[in-house]
Amino acid sequence: RFIKINYKKMKAIVCLAILSALSTISCLNKVTIDGTFFMNGARKLFINGVNTPWDKWNDFGGDYNEAFWDTHFAELSKNGINASRVWISCNGFHIKIDSTGKVKGPTEKFWTDLDSFFAIAEKNNIYIMATLISFDNFKDEGQPYMSWRAMLENEKNMDSYVETYVIPFVKRYSKFNSLWSIDLCNEPDWVNENQECGSIDWRKINTLFAKCAAAIHENSDVLVTIGFGMIKYNSKKYNANYGADDYLKALADNPKAYLDFYSPHFYEWEAEWFGFPFDTDPISFGLDGTKPAVIGEFPATGMTSKTKGSKDMDGNECYINTFKNGWNGIMAWTSNGVDTCGKLDDFRKGVNEVASLASKM
C-alpha cells in the first residue's frame, strides 16, 4: 500500500512536470526552404506576417517594454499571424562605433533586452524577421551618421561590423526557432539614392551585405534577405538584381554570400513605374523565380486608385490576393500603428482568412 500510494503520487508529479514543460515549449519548427517554398517541418509555410518595427524607437538597449511585446505578439498569434518583421536597431544608436567607422559591438542592455524578446516570440509562436540596420543609420539626423558612412568606406570596418554585431547576434539567437530570418538592411535604396543618406555607391553597400550573408550562413542556419524599398534594385527587369547569387558571391569571394529569399517592399507611389504586386505572381512583378518571395512591406490600409497603375484594394484584399497569386508571404506596415499607414484593424479579416487558407497547403 505504501509503495502504491507513492507510485501514484510520483506519477502525478511527473505528469505535472511534463505538462508544465510542454506549456513553455514553442510549436515553431526551424524554417527551411524547399525549392521556392518555405517549410515548417514537412509542411509548406506561408508567411502570414506583419511589421512590428518598434514599440519605442530603438527599443533594444533603450526603453524596451517586455509587456508590450508579450501582449502584442499574443494578439497577433490569436489572429492567425505567424511572423513579424522587427527593427533590431533603428539607426544604430545602441551599437558602439567610433569616428573612423570601426564597430565595437552593441551595449550589454541591447543583448539582455533581446534575450527577453526572443523568449517572448518563442512563447507566442511568432517567427521574427530581424532587421539589423536601416538607411536611418546613414541619415544626417543627429546620430553618428558620419561614422556609419565611414564604415562603408573601409572593408576592415565592414569586417568589424560583421565580427562584433552580426556573428554574435546569430550565434546567440539562432538557437531560437523563432529567428526565422535576417533582413540585412531596411531599404538600402535610399543610402544610394538620397544625398541625406550619403549617396553611397551600391558596390560598397553590397560588399557589406555580401560579407554579412556569408558570415550568417557560416555561423547559423538562419535565412537571409534584404528589404529593398523598390523592386527596381531587386530585378534585372528594371535596374539590377543586387540580391543575385553571382553578384554577392563575387563581392565577398565566398560561395556562402547569397540571399535565401527575396522581400521587396511596395507602396502606392511605386505603381506607376513597377506595376502592382497584389494581383500578379512574383515573376511577373519582376523577381527571378529562383527563391521564395515575400512582400516585406506594404501599407496596412491598402491601395487606392489615385495613383496611375494602381487600383482600390484594402489591406484585407492585399493579403488574400497575394496568397492566391503564388507569393510566399506578405507583411503589412504596421501591426501596431507606428505611423499613418495603418494597423492590425485594417487587415484583421484578411490575415484570419489567409491563416485558414494556408492551413490547407
Buried (B, 14 or more C-beta within 10 A) or exposed (E): EEEEEEEEEEEEEEEEEEEEEEEEEBEBBBBBBEEBBBBBEEEEBBBBBBBBBBBEBBBBBBEBBEEBBBEBBBBBBEBBBBBBBBBBBBBBBBBBBBEEBBBEBBBEEBBEBBEBBBBBBBBBBBBBBBBBBBBBBBBEEEBBBEBBBBBBBBEEBBBBBBBBBBBBBBEBBBEBBBBBBBBBBBBBBBBBBBEBBBEBEBEBBBBBBBBBBBBBBEBBEBBBBBBBBBBBBBBEBBBBBBBBBEBBBEBBEBEBBBBBBBBBBBBBEBBEEBBBBBBBBBBBBBBBEBBBBBBBBBBBBBBEEEBEEBEEBBBBBBBBBBBEBBBBBBBBBBBBEBEEBBBBEBBBBBBBBBBEBBEEE
